[in-house]
Each structure stands twice: as C-alpha cells, then as structure tokens.
Amino acid sequence: MDSKTSVQEQVKEKYGSAARAVAESGSLQACCDPGLRCCDPITTNLYSADEKGLIPEKAVLASLGCGNPTALIELRAGETVLDLGSGGGIDVLLSARRVGPTGKAYGLDMTDEMLALARENQGQAGVTNVEFLKGEIENIPLPDNSVDVIISNCVINLSADKDRVLREAYRVLKPGGRFAVSDVVVRGTVPDEVRSSMLLWVGCIAGALEENDYVAKLTRAGFSDASIEPTRVYNVEDARQFLTEAGVDAGAIAPQVNGKFMSAFIRAAKPKAACCEPACWAPVTIGAKE
C-alpha cells in the first residue's frame, strides 16, 4: 500500500467511524470522541442557531469541519454548488436553501457511512435540490465547467494529492466560478517534529499546507485572485492536553507554535473565458457593415 492509499484509508476509517457514532447514538458531536483525538476549539460554534434550526440535528453532530464556508461566500439563486468531502451534509443542505429551487447543491464523499447519513439528513430536511455523489475529491465525477461554486470544510488538508484536487476543482468550475473553502493552514516555518504533533491535533490526519504554498498551488492549477483569511488561530494552550498525552512538552514548544496553526477561509476564482474560447464567440453576419 503506497502512502497516498494509506492516508485515504485512514481518512475513510476516521470519518466512517464518526458517521456510525452519530447514526447510532445521535447524542455526541463525533469529533469529541477521545479516540478521534480532536476537539475544541476547532469544530465547535461554527454555525449560528438560525442555521442549525434549518437542518437535522444529526447533520450538525456529524460536522467535523473547521469553518463555515456557506457563511463566507455569496450564493445566488439558481447557482450550482459542489461541496468536496460533504460528510453528513450540513454545508450541502445550507447551500441548497440559499441557491433555491432553481439551483442545485452536490455533495461528494468517498465514505459510505457518511453518504448514508447525509441522505438520511436530506430526507428529514425535505430538501430536493440536492444530490450526494460517491467519489474522491481527487477524481470529481462531474463534467468540465459544470458548477458555479466549490466549497469544502476542512477536507482538502486530508488529501495526499492536493495538486490533483485543485486541478479537478478548476476543471469542473465554470469560467468565472468561485472556489471558497475552509481549511487548516500553517503560517511560517515550524520544526518537523513540532509540526507533526500539532497537525495531528488540528487535523486528526495531518497534512495542512503552509499558507504561501496553498496560494502557489492554486495559482499553478490556473486560479486567479487566491487569498487566505484566518478565521481561528490556535495556540499551544488549545492543544496542551493532546500534546501532553503524546509525550510533547507543550511549554517548551510554545514559541514555535503559537499563531502558526489556523483555520482559514481560502478564496480563488477561475478566470472568465478568454476571448478566443467558444464561450465568448459572437455570431458573424457575412457582408454586415461595420
């Protein structure tokens, strides 16, 4: 098994376990299971009471994100939205309500248990302009130029091939489409052993990009106007219990950690069609006067 396959299997197991916990107990936020080794302040208090009131409780309980992308991007009536790594469906269901009956929201997930939970939540919410797809975010099962907005909530950091994820996102976006995701990023240089310990806490399955590297990868994939806006910055006190259990001296590493790990909102756009592309050809009338 290569390293990419190994990461994917770990992610599947983690999120499948979380979905089962919510489906069976319906009582605890899955990420606060000590066995999953991630908890406050990353995954809590991300959604308003009004937003929670619009969706089934299990969709909220199964949310393992690090942000609320639907609150930070304008969604317009009639648009098509794709959520990469949609989990229990919270962001898909919220997006579907915002784009209205003339729009559509897709959720893409590779975990059978999460897909089952998301479809159950969709049925309870009575939302019809939603479709959950099984697949990998590295291989999006949608045509080129088919969606207006891509969102994601703390999932791209879990991929072992982020360049491919971003190329696929670019491919399926329409010209002028928007990329608007919440994710974990790292600011600046951190020693490898410290970075590993903190990322295991922040992301459960470590893999967050340094913020400048994230922007560079978006640019190489073809995106324009890439930017990163921190939404929650973590310090060593947030992770003290986890680090101590892992045998790390939290006090000693504090100067190398504080302010360097964060949840962030990452924005970018797919440039509008160039004038030489079919999308912007104008009809020509032979013999017409200029």
Buried (B, 14 or more C-beta within 10 A) or exposed (E): EEEEEEBBEBBBEBBBBBBBBBBEEEEEBBBBBEEBBBBEEBBEEBBEEEBBEBBBEBBBBBBBBBBBBBBBBEBEEEBBBBBBBBBBBBBBBBBBBBBBEEBBBBBBBBBEBBBBBBBBBBEBBEBEBBBBBEEBBBEBEBEEBBBBBBBBBBBBBBBBBBEBBBBBBBBBBBBEBBBBBBBBBBBEEBEEEBBEBBBBBBBBBBBBBBBEEBBEBBBEBBBEEBEBEEBBBBBBEBBBBBBEEBEBEBEEBBEBBBEBBBBBBBBBBBEBBEEEEEEEEEEEEEEEEE
